[in-house]
Amino acid sequence: MSPAALSERLLGRARVYPVGAVIRWDWLAEAIAPCLEGREVRVLDAGCGDGAYLFRLARRYPGATFAGVDLSEEPIRCAQARLAAHPQPNLTFALADLTHDQGDRLYDLIYSIDVFEHIPDDRAALAALARALQPGGRTLLHTPLSPQRHWLRRFDLDRCQDEDHVRAGYSVAELEAKARAAGLAPSGVHYTHGRWGTLAWELWMLAKDAGWSRAAAWPAIRLLVSLEFAGEHEWGNCLLFEATKP
């Protein structure tokens, strides 16, 4: 590959490097690996979007069965089209409202990544997911933490909150209370988007509309993202909340 082609390829990767998605994927992959290694389990991605995580997981764990559901039609159509073009026998997608019935005792593991902050009736959604879990099954919810800490004031939630969010995020105590009300037993919390992951995301957002600025910042941002996974965090701007069904 010529230097010019290599430079263009790296610039292209820098322009689209998804800082938040990389951090969420790595936390999820580490958390669910013990449940999936060498096991025939049934897994639900609740609010799967276009299925990006599911395609990776279905290839990595061919002995498990994966299902993805989402309320939005366009992402599901995209996921189904990709699945038709690249068949994966242990993977399916369907339209579904998470506040409605998802079945009874169907899944061994349910995860939901950055979805519950968009759901007005989150209690109904948690109850539906709890019903869909097998006894002893496990659920993981990743969601923004509220309140948050940012390096730059411009990224504080009172200035930078997604219009699709019906709430800024959750506290640990609120998630624990709502999980118990749904019949789940809280079993663990990991803080994500810690000090260095937050800084990586903020630098990325600052360079959002400047391709060359992103390319220049990319090595530093990737280093910061790697530091995100150097160990457990005492705080973070997001939570990976775990609960089990007794």
N, C-alpha and C positions, 0 to 999 in steps of 0.2 A: 504494500500500500504506500502510495506517495506521501510525502510530508503534508502536502496541501489537502489530500483526501483524509489523512489521519486527523489533521487539525479541524476540518469541517465535521468529521464524525464526532470528535470530542466536544466541539462546540454545540452540536445538535443534542448530545447527551446532557450537557450542562444546562441547556435551555429548558429541558423537560424533566430534570431530576426532581422526583416528587418527595421532598423531605418528610412531610408528615406521613405519607403512605409507607415510606421505607421504615420509619420508626414504628408505626403501628404493626406492620407486617412482622418485623423482627420480634417484637414483644409477643405477638400472637403465636408465632411459630414456636417460640421457646416454651410458652405456657402450655400449649396443647400437645407437644411432642410426646410426653409420657403417656397420654391417653391413646395415642394412635400407633406407636411403634409396635409392629407385629400383631396388631389386634384387629378383629373384624367388628368395627363399631359403626354406628350410624350417627352422622353429624349433620346439623342444620346451621346454615349461615342465615341468621335472621336480619334481613335488610341487606342483601348481598350486593346490590347495585349491579354492575356489569359482570360480577363473578370473578374479579381479578384474583382474590385470595383463593377461591375455590378451585380454579384451574391449576394453580400451583400445588395445592394440597392433594387434589385428586391424582395428580401425576406422582407426587412424592409417596403417597400411601395408597397403593392400588388395592389393598385388602379391605379398606374402609369404604363406606358408602356415603356420598355427600349429596345434600340437597340445598338449593339456594332459593329463597323467596324474597320478594320485594313488592312494594306497593306501586312503584312507578313502572309503567309499561315499556318505555323506551329502553332503559337498561336491561330489562328482561329480554326484550327482543334482540338486543345486541348479544347478550350472553347465549341465547338459544341459537342465533346465527353462527356464532363462533363455535359452539358445540357441534352444530351440524357439519361445519367445515372441518373440524378436528375432533372427531368422536372420542368421548371419554366414557366408557361403559359404567363407571361408578359415580356418575354425576348427572343431576337433573336440576331444572329450574322451573319455577312457577310464580305466577302473580299471587300475592296474598297480603292481607291486612294483618299486621302482627297483633292487633287488638282482638282479632277474631280467633276462633278455634284453630289450632295447628295440629290437632290430633291428640290421641291419648297414649302416653307411654311409648312413643315411637323412637325417641332418640337417646343415645348415650351421652352426647355432648352437643350443646347449643352455644354458639357464640354470636355476639352482635357488636359490630365495631362502628362507633360514632353514629349511632342510630337513635338511641333513646332520648337524646336531647331534642329530637325532632317530633316526638310523639306526645301529643297533648294528654292522652289517657295512658300514661306509662304504667299505672297499676294494672289495668286490664291486659296490657301487653305482657307484663311479667307473669301474671296469673296464667295466661295462655301458654307461655313458654314452660312454666312449671308443670302444667298438665301434660305437655308434650314430652317431658323428660321421663325416662325410666327411673324407678327408685334407685338411688345411688348414682344417678346421672349428674353431670356437672355443667354449669353454665358460666360463661365469661362475658362480661359487659365492659367495653371500653367506651369511656365518655369523658368530656371535659370536666375538670375539677372546678368548683366555685367555692371561694374566691381563687384568683390566680395571681401569679407573680411574673412580671415581665421585666426585661432589661430596659426596654424603651416604652415610655408612657403611651405612645401612639398605638400600641398593641394591647393595651388593657381592654377588658371586656366592655367597659362603658363607652369605648370609642371604636371597637373592632369586633362586633358580634355579628355572626352570620344571620341574615334576615330569616332564614329557614328554621332557626332555632326557636323553640317555644320556651326554652329555659336556658340560662347561661351554662349550666352544668349541675353537678351534684356534689354534695359533701359525702364523706364516707358514712356518716351517721344516717343520712337520708337514704342512701342506697341499702344500707343494712336493714333499716326499718321497713322499706318497701319490699325487700326480698323476703323478710320474715312474714310479712303480711300475705305474700303470694305462696307461702308454704315452703320456702327455700331456707337453707341454713348457710349464712355467710361463712366462707372458709378461707378468705385471703384477700389482700389488697396489694397491688404493686403500683407505685407512682411512675408514670411515664412522662415523656417530654419534660425531663428534669432540666437542671441548669444549662447543660451544654446542648441538649436537644432543642430547648427553647431558643437559645441563642442562634443555633443553626437555622431554625425556622424563621426567626426575625430577620437575619441577614438575607435569607432567601427571598422573603417578601419585599425587602428594601430594593433588591435587584430584579424584581418581578418583570419589569417592562424594559430592561436593558440587557440584551443578550450577551454582549461582551462583558458587562459587569458581572453577570452570572458566571460566565466562563472563568473570569479572573478569581471570583470568590469560591468556585466549586471545590478546589482542593481543601481550603480551610473548612468549608461546610461539611465535606465528607469526613474530615478529621473530627469535627465536633459531633457528627452523628455517631462515629465509632465510639467516642467517649460516653455517649448516652448509654451504651451497653457495657460499661466498665464495671458495673456493680449495681446493687439496689440503691434507689434514691430515698432520701429522707423526705423529700417533697417533689412535686411535679405539677404540671398544669393539666394533666389528665390522669385518669385512674383506669387500671385493669382490675375489675372487681370479680371475684370468684365466689360461687355459691354452689351447694349441692342439694339434691332432693333426698330427704331422709327416706 
